[in-house]
Amino acid sequence: MNGGGSSSRAVVVLVLPEVNLLDLGGPVQVFDAANHRGGDYRIEYVAAQPAVTSAQGLRLADLGALRAVAAGDLVLIPGPQLHPPESGHPIVSAAVVDWLRAARASGARFASVCTGAAALGEAGLLDGRRCTTHWSLIDAMRRRYPAADVQDAVLYVHDGPVSTSAGFATGIDLALSLVERDHGPAVTAAVARQLVVYVRRSGSREQLSAFLRHRAHLHTAVHRVQEHLAQHLDRHHTLEDLASVAHLSPRGLSRAFRTTIGMTPRMYHEELRLDLAATLLAETDLTVDAVAARCGFGDPRHFRRLFAARYGRPPSLARGETVAS
């Protein structure tokens, strides 16, 4: 499934001169993979000129013009190779700065990879926001953009419509987190599995959701059952049914789960349901009983006991909170 059509989300990739190819290719491949798993991204490439040469010497041609973007579009800025200030090279052109400011006024979202944060800084989009960049630029960013709250020792930072990542590979982490925001953890886990990467979060944020926490392995049968459970959370599943999904014996499936993720399929299913319940309590107005039913708990009292045992407080106190696992 490709992200075409008027209802798709535009990912407008700003290709700067001397762009680093990993900064460009990694996040774009995440969004492309998401399109094959229910995503709706329309990926475009724009630049201030029709062709640029990457930092690695590859010429990128037939780039689109700096068109107007709409509210909700994502402007993705892969990091370029930056020159020291004394070299006389501008960080970005005046045309790019004006375009970024116009995109902000239109209500666009922004995501930068590594040194791409400097483009946002030049346009004033980091003022009053938490952000990050490559470790080697932290001090320089703090000096050049004193109104920005530049963070170190984090993979990426979300602050309102502006997201920034720390280094080359963390652009993939950032893109996965944006896919999770748009399409949820189940789609994100499938994308991460396809790309054979481990879904991570910044040290400044809550830990991984249960939908992602136990997916950093390569056991195909276990992945198959995990996906089945994630897609049918509110159903009752017998071990025999799940073993059929995995094409294993019940004993073989239990052994595979314990060896791979350290728990039984039943325990994993319960963890998924409690994690979803925590999210629903924090982000919706559903009653506790309605949340219990939505997550497949037939007995609300049993749900309350399980929730309190896992999170240390009853579900009635989890309203509006981010529940850490």
Legacy VTK file of the C-alpha trace (Angstrom):
# vtk DataFile Version 3.0
C-alpha trace
ASCII
DATASET POLYDATA
POINTS 325 float
0.000 0.000 0.000
1.584 3.280 -1.070
0.779 6.629 0.417
-1.153 8.223 -2.407
-4.403 10.105 -2.487
-5.642 13.334 -0.970
-6.078 11.846 2.489
-2.458 10.704 2.814
0.038 12.426 5.066
2.735 14.323 3.192
6.320 13.763 4.280
8.162 16.625 2.597
11.868 15.809 2.650
14.058 18.918 2.509
17.230 17.851 0.685
20.040 20.245 1.593
23.396 20.455 -0.198
25.910 17.915 1.143
23.160 15.932 2.834
24.343 12.784 4.610
22.854 9.766 2.855
22.161 7.777 6.038
20.284 10.745 7.491
18.170 10.804 4.341
17.696 7.116 3.590
17.050 5.730 7.080
13.970 7.761 8.065
12.536 7.688 4.541
12.720 3.900 4.501
10.812 3.789 7.800
7.943 5.795 6.306
8.030 3.726 3.123
7.905 0.479 5.113
4.986 1.868 7.122
3.093 2.402 3.865
3.197 -1.352 3.287
1.700 -1.978 6.720
-1.284 0.328 6.753
0.467 3.703 6.725
-0.592 6.615 4.555
2.558 8.634 3.863
3.139 10.487 0.594
6.895 11.057 0.376
8.178 14.027 -1.613
11.660 15.501 -2.046
12.169 19.237 -2.307
15.184 21.532 -2.433
16.157 25.115 -3.172
17.669 23.854 -6.431
16.694 20.936 -8.700
19.826 18.910 -7.927
22.263 18.628 -5.021
25.322 16.524 -4.302
25.369 14.526 -1.093
28.226 14.614 1.405
29.213 11.198 0.058
29.403 12.419 -3.538
26.110 11.023 -4.872
24.237 13.516 -7.053
20.495 13.741 -6.316
18.520 15.221 -9.211
14.933 16.041 -10.243
14.105 17.413 -6.801
10.874 19.338 -6.388
10.680 23.050 -5.708
10.096 24.459 -2.218
6.319 24.249 -2.498
3.839 25.449 0.091
3.051 22.846 2.751
-0.241 22.310 4.536
-1.171 22.003 8.175
-0.208 18.574 9.432
2.391 17.914 6.731
5.695 16.640 8.088
8.813 18.487 6.958
11.744 16.083 7.338
15.225 17.616 7.378
18.074 15.095 6.981
21.357 16.441 8.282
23.903 18.018 5.938
27.644 18.180 6.389
28.192 21.477 8.197
31.169 23.743 7.656
32.799 25.739 10.470
31.544 29.339 10.749
34.907 30.760 9.682
34.569 29.022 6.304
31.993 31.561 5.169
29.480 28.857 4.145
25.941 29.677 5.291
24.284 26.886 7.256
21.231 27.103 5.012
20.200 29.555 2.342
17.878 32.486 2.960
15.320 30.790 0.683
15.277 27.717 2.934
14.932 29.845 6.069
11.968 31.705 4.566
10.373 28.434 3.455
10.719 26.861 6.898
9.149 29.901 8.530
6.268 29.817 6.054
5.799 26.101 6.776
5.596 26.859 10.486
2.969 29.511 9.838
0.944 26.974 7.840
0.860 24.509 10.751
3.375 21.947 9.490
5.221 19.481 11.703
9.017 19.266 11.626
11.526 16.486 12.183
15.278 16.923 11.871
17.995 14.307 11.769
21.398 15.027 13.309
22.765 18.326 11.934
19.417 19.094 10.305
18.494 20.737 13.598
20.704 23.661 12.598
18.318 24.489 9.747
15.480 24.690 12.267
17.652 26.825 14.497
18.435 29.267 11.694
14.713 29.693 11.049
13.988 30.291 14.748
11.889 27.132 15.045
13.846 25.888 18.055
13.319 29.017 20.149
11.684 28.096 23.453
11.735 24.390 22.615
13.643 21.357 23.819
15.731 19.854 21.041
18.840 17.804 20.361
21.458 17.253 17.669
24.708 15.386 17.072
26.876 15.299 20.190
29.661 17.242 18.467
27.329 20.195 17.849
25.661 20.472 21.262
27.857 23.306 22.558
27.830 25.164 19.234
24.040 24.936 19.059
23.722 26.293 22.582
25.904 29.259 21.673
24.246 30.010 18.329
20.639 29.429 19.432
20.515 30.566 23.076
16.703 30.587 23.075
16.670 26.840 22.378
16.875 24.252 25.173
19.452 21.917 23.610
19.473 18.488 25.296
22.307 16.006 25.342
22.400 12.266 26.142
19.044 11.614 24.448
18.216 9.846 21.189
15.536 12.290 20.138
13.182 14.925 21.517
9.578 15.798 20.704
8.427 19.292 21.671
5.089 20.209 20.171
5.273 20.105 16.372
9.081 20.015 16.350
11.064 16.780 16.699
14.843 16.471 16.598
17.238 13.521 16.739
20.805 13.195 17.912
22.770 11.385 15.241
22.807 9.439 12.012
21.069 6.207 13.080
18.780 7.945 15.560
16.883 9.346 12.587
15.461 5.833 12.257
14.451 5.874 15.939
12.808 9.267 15.454
10.917 8.131 12.356
9.665 5.016 14.162
8.399 7.165 17.019
6.521 9.380 14.549
4.955 6.335 12.901
3.893 5.163 16.360
2.216 8.522 16.983
0.368 8.335 13.668
-0.493 4.629 13.472
0.118 3.060 16.871
2.604 0.565 18.275
1.446 -2.510 16.369
2.249 -0.956 12.966
5.514 0.416 14.354
6.573 -2.969 15.673
5.878 -4.523 12.263
7.991 -1.848 10.561
10.854 -2.317 13.020
10.748 -6.048 12.470
10.817 -5.598 8.675
13.857 -3.326 8.948
15.471 -5.615 11.567
15.978 -2.757 14.000
15.252 -2.454 17.706
12.615 0.120 18.561
14.098 2.465 21.159
12.990 5.594 22.982
14.913 8.527 24.332
16.152 8.245 27.895
14.044 11.303 28.714
10.803 9.512 27.875
8.801 6.678 29.290
9.907 3.128 28.666
8.770 1.121 25.671
5.155 0.104 25.496
4.487 -3.613 25.826
3.676 -3.674 22.115
7.322 -2.821 21.368
9.300 -3.890 24.417
9.573 -7.599 23.596
10.053 -7.369 19.827
13.870 -7.113 19.651
14.335 -10.724 18.555
14.298 -12.737 15.338
12.110 -15.711 16.299
9.548 -15.837 13.480
6.998 -18.017 15.282
7.032 -15.827 18.386
6.659 -12.694 16.263
3.707 -14.302 14.498
1.919 -14.973 17.777
2.787 -11.526 19.147
1.222 -9.891 16.100
-1.848 -12.126 16.367
-2.340 -11.206 20.019
-1.831 -7.477 19.333
-4.506 -7.575 16.640
-7.010 -9.524 18.778
-6.464 -8.144 22.265
-10.034 -8.487 23.476
-10.375 -12.176 22.586
-9.749 -15.244 24.710
-6.854 -17.287 23.320
-6.040 -20.856 24.289
-2.485 -22.108 24.124
-3.591 -24.603 21.496
-5.026 -21.834 19.305
-1.837 -19.797 19.545
0.314 -22.840 18.849
-1.651 -23.310 15.639
-0.864 -19.715 14.649
2.827 -20.336 15.352
2.882 -23.752 13.628
4.369 -25.203 16.801
3.162 -27.602 19.464
1.733 -25.965 22.617
4.797 -27.059 24.567
7.094 -25.801 21.821
5.371 -22.407 21.771
5.625 -22.028 25.557
9.299 -22.930 25.415
9.921 -20.484 22.558
8.191 -17.624 24.402
10.074 -18.255 27.648
13.416 -18.544 25.858
12.839 -15.509 23.638
11.022 -12.972 25.845
11.056 -14.564 29.291
7.307 -15.060 29.747
4.440 -17.281 28.638
1.997 -16.318 25.871
-0.708 -15.792 28.523
1.526 -13.418 30.491
2.420 -11.526 27.319
-1.236 -11.204 26.329
-2.095 -9.832 29.760
0.761 -7.334 29.575
-0.501 -6.070 26.210
-4.020 -5.630 27.554
-2.866 -3.796 30.674
-0.624 -1.542 28.613
-3.517 -0.637 26.323
-5.708 -0.036 29.372
-3.136 2.374 30.797
-3.086 4.284 27.510
-6.892 4.458 27.302
-7.164 5.668 30.887
-4.572 8.374 30.279
-5.823 9.573 26.898
-9.606 9.003 26.761
-12.699 9.694 28.855
-13.805 6.049 28.930
-14.928 4.755 32.300
-12.811 2.153 34.058
-15.417 -0.492 33.297
-15.474 0.518 29.620
-11.686 0.327 29.446
-11.776 -3.123 31.035
-14.277 -4.299 28.426
-12.345 -2.705 25.544
-9.229 -4.589 26.618
-10.959 -7.937 26.968
-11.342 -8.126 30.732
-14.772 -9.647 31.354
-14.674 -8.945 35.094
-13.946 -5.264 35.944
-12.993 -6.220 39.508
-10.379 -8.659 38.218
-9.088 -5.915 35.918
-8.780 -3.490 38.839
-6.772 -6.038 40.850
-4.411 -6.788 37.948
-3.940 -3.105 37.138
-3.173 -2.168 40.733
-0.733 -5.070 41.073
1.137 -3.998 37.929
1.169 -0.206 38.298
0.937 0.220 42.070
-2.321 2.181 42.055
-5.915 1.570 41.017
-6.987 2.464 37.484
-9.157 5.293 38.796
-5.939 7.164 39.702
-4.338 6.704 36.265
-6.421 9.381 34.559
-4.357 11.792 32.454
-1.068 10.222 33.492
1.649 8.554 31.488
1.879 5.119 33.055
5.433 3.843 33.056
5.829 0.143 32.594
LINES 1 326
325 0 1 2 3 4 5 6 7 8 9 10 11 12 13 14 15 16 17 18 19 20 21 22 23 24 25 26 27 28 29 30 31 32 33 34 35 36 37 38 39 40 41 42 43 44 45 46 47 48 49 50 51 52 53 54 55 56 57 58 59 60 61 62 63 64 65 66 67 68 69 70 71 72 73 74 75 76 77 78 79 80 81 82 83 84 85 86 87 88 89 90 91 92 93 94 95 96 97 98 99 100 101 102 103 104 105 106 107 108 109 110 111 112 113 114 115 116 117 118 119 120 121 122 123 124 125 126 127 128 129 130 131 132 133 134 135 136 137 138 139 140 141 142 143 144 145 146 147 148 149 150 151 152 153 154 155 156 157 158 159 160 161 162 163 164 165 166 167 168 169 170 171 172 173 174 175 176 177 178 179 180 181 182 183 184 185 186 187 188 189 190 191 192 193 194 195 196 197 198 199 200 201 202 203 204 205 206 207 208 209 210 211 212 213 214 215 216 217 218 219 220 221 222 223 224 225 226 227 228 229 230 231 232 233 234 235 236 237 238 239 240 241 242 243 244 245 246 247 248 249 250 251 252 253 254 255 256 257 258 259 260 261 262 263 264 265 266 267 268 269 270 271 272 273 274 275 276 277 278 279 280 281 282 283 284 285 286 287 288 289 290 291 292 293 294 295 296 297 298 299 300 301 302 303 304 305 306 307 308 309 310 311 312 313 314 315 316 317 318 319 320 321 322 323 324
